[in-house]
């Protein structure tokens, strides 16, 4: 089946620390991979995506590389800011019968302290 | 361009009451989705639609009904609300096949509706 597993939170870091949020997946077929971010009281926003193996998605200093050999899509940022505090969701999308179904991880809450 | 909007933002219901959540998108997207978000469980798909006049069940459809009479609107109905339906509900939309390989297409989310059933 298809599923996404991401590290449990919360993750608490000091400003300017290095961030890694682990994400692994299982999929039948060739998924596209996404990271979404949810700020308090808001809906999910796309942070970055990768559509094939070895692709690197990047946005706002965040990066993630589609690793088919390890079925992973870990999110990284070199220096976090207080404004990065949010919940991060890893997701995969599979096309099936002309429909792209999304599978979301359970989310990882990030708290960044000044 | 408002993107995806949802009404209402908050609602409190008593057990057994009914209500309809409205989702609207102005991006001419083919696909629309309703999710619920519960603590520690991520997002679970309730129902979805691949075009005007079509709907289909997702992972957790029981207790909900949907309609897509117009391409831009996707309604979620609760006929007889139960406390187990207390949740945050998110609507989303995506391009669908018209945007190329559908798996590449991101979903755009609304701001959510926080529903409490007493």
Interface residues (C-beta under 8 A of the other chain):
Chain A: X30 X31 X32 X34 X36 X41 X42 X43 X44 X45 X46 X49 X51 X89 X93 X94 X95 X98 X99 X100 X101 X102 X104 X105 X106 X107
Chain B: X4 X31 X33 X40 X41 X42 X43 X45 X48 X50 X56 X90 X92 X94 X96 X97 X101 X102 X103 X104 X105 X106 X107 X108 X109 X110 X111 X112
